[in-house]
Amino acid sequence: MAMNVKPVPAIDDEINEIRLATAEIINTQILPMEGKLWGWVSDGANASKEAVEEARELRHQIQDRVKKEKLWAPHLPREFGGMGLSFMQHAYMNEVLAYSPGAASLFGVVAPNSGNQKILLKYGTPEQHEKWLKPLTDGTMQSAFSMTEPDNAGSDPRSIQTRAVLDGDEWVINGHKWFTSNGFAAEFYIVMCRTADADGAGDTDKMTQIIVPRKTPGVNIVRGVPVWGKASSHCEIIYDNVRVPKENQLGRTGTGHQAAQDRLGAGRVYHCMNSVGSMWRAFDLMVERAMTREVHGGEKLEQKQFIQGFIADSYIDIQAARLMTIHCAEKMETGADPRTDISAIKIFVPEMYHRVVDRAIQVWGAAGVSGDLPLANMYLSARTLRLADGPDEVHRILIAKNILRRYHAGETWDFGN
């Protein structure tokens, strides 16, 4: 099964060319090799060294092709080795990339590195660009983002208790984090800290992001936190009197909260466009199964009204999710206030993603929950997205507050302007 991407008259030629070129690589080099690249097909045994080496070599070959086609790092400007795409162009490309889970990493877009690259780009100094951003973009260095804490609400970044205090020309960091993604492989972490001026004033409302090399004394990795019953690289870390140079600070003291919002706002849109791409994959798998699976005396599943309902409902869910996400991305591109729309798609799209994948699993039966297909991992991803980047409940409150604020100001529900 290949992804069927055609030029869309409503979008410009450059976006169409990017989508078609991306789909060509996914169809010819990634989809046929998914089992070897990502290890979906597993008998429960550990992968052999030969299999690991084969997967690594395949990834290098695909990455070389991506770079040759100038499709590497769509989220970064050309001067830093990226494609220099606009927000909308990147969103449309993400939809295609997400058709194969993991494909984005072969195009230089993988969390948390991609988010860290954007933060380094905006808030980093030229020296930080040279030392951290360029190797991160080249793929010769890995990073992690260390914000969430086990004892404080992740929905409220201002509740963070990890503290950094200036001692001469060094920040001294103490705190307890978890779900620090990519924690084992990262050469450095970007750590969200509560900071104070040298005299200790103003520490209640100042957040600062600080670069911490993983091998710095006092960085103690407790464990990789299991996720959905599986081992993960989302690390629990204790920072115990960790000392790093003052120049490792990103941006001015107190800009950490805004930097996090910059990262999360765009990231929520990209997550939703990724979800749409994954939904199309689940939809294709479901329809393919319905057209080929024989049941009850030779009838195909597609002849059953229940299955026809699944197909119709999934198509509706995908199109609604897609159009909402594109509308939000357009507002971000034009500079309009996107906050209400970001929260709306953050709630709506994962719910649609969950429904579409759930139906696909139902049509595939036992195979749907096996490791032979990507559906089981998609199902878990959809559920996780209802927590990641803020729980649904917080975003519902934000939507209501924004709407009420507009009405009190004599405006309307029309957020299109």
C-alpha positions, 0 to 999 in steps of 0.5 A: 500500500502506497500513499496517494498524494496528488497536486492540490489546486488550492495550494501553491506550486512550491507546497505541491512539489514539496508534498510530492517529493516527500511522498516519493521518498516515503513510498519508495524507500520508507514504506517497503522497509518499515519492518526493518526500520522501526521493528514493528514485526517482532516475536518478542526477542531482542533485535540482533546486532545485524538487524540493528546495524541494517536499520542504521545503514538504511536510515543513513541511506534515506537521510542522504537521499533526503538531503540530496533532494533538499528536504532536510530540516523543513523547520529551520532556515537555509542558513542553518541547513534547513529548507526555510519553509513557511509555517504553512508549508511545513504543516502541509509537509508534516501531513505527508511525513506522518503517514509513516510513523518515524519518517519525520526523523529521517527528514531531520524533524524529531522531537525534542530536537526540532523544538530545541532547535527552534528555541536555540535559533530564536533565543540563542547567541551566535556562540550557542548556535555554533556550539549546540545548534549546528551539530544538532541540525547536522544530526551529530548531536542529540538533545533533550527538553527538561521541563515537567516535574513529578510533584507539580502540575504539568498544566501550569508551567509557573508551578515549576520548582527546579531552581537556578541561582547565580553564583558568580559566573555560574548557574547552580541548579537544583530540582527534580524532573521527569519525562525528559524526552530523549534523556539517555541519548542527549548530549545536552538538556535544555532545563526550565528553571525558576531563576532569580537576579543576583540579589534574589529579587523577583524569583517568584515569576521568573523562568529561564531555560538553561543549557546543561550538558548531560555529563555535568556533575550532579546530573543524576538520571534516576531511570527511564520512565515506563510509558504504556508498560514499555521502557522509554527514554523519557528520563527522570532526573535529579539535578543536584547542585549542577553548575554550568556557565552563565553563558549557557542561559538561553535569552534574558533571565525570565524569558523561559516561560515565553520560550516554552509557549513559543515552542508549544504553540507551534508544536501543537499545530504540528502535532495535529497535522501529524495526527491527520497524516497518521489518520490517513494511514489508518483510514487506508489500512481500514479501507484496504482490509474492508475491500479484501477480507471475506467473512460469512460465506464469502462476503467482503467486509465492505458490503456490511453496513456497519463497516460502511458507517466506519468508513463514512464516519472516519472520512468525516472525522479526518476532513474536519480535523484537517480543515480545523488544523489548516485554518489554525495554521493559516492564522499563525502564518498571517499573525492573527491571534491563534490561541483559541484555535490552537486550544480547539484543535489540541482538543478536537484532533486527538479525539478524532485521531483516536476514533479513526484508529479505533475503527481501523483496529476493529476492522482488522481484528486481532491483527489491529492490536498486534505489532504487525501494523502501526495501529496499536502505536497510533492508538496509544499516541492518540491517547497520549496527545490528550495529555501532552502539551496541556490536558484537554480540560485546561484548553477547554477553560482557555477557549471559554475564557477567550470567548467570554473576554471577546463578548464582554468587549462587545465582539463576537464569536468570529475569530477569523479576523 
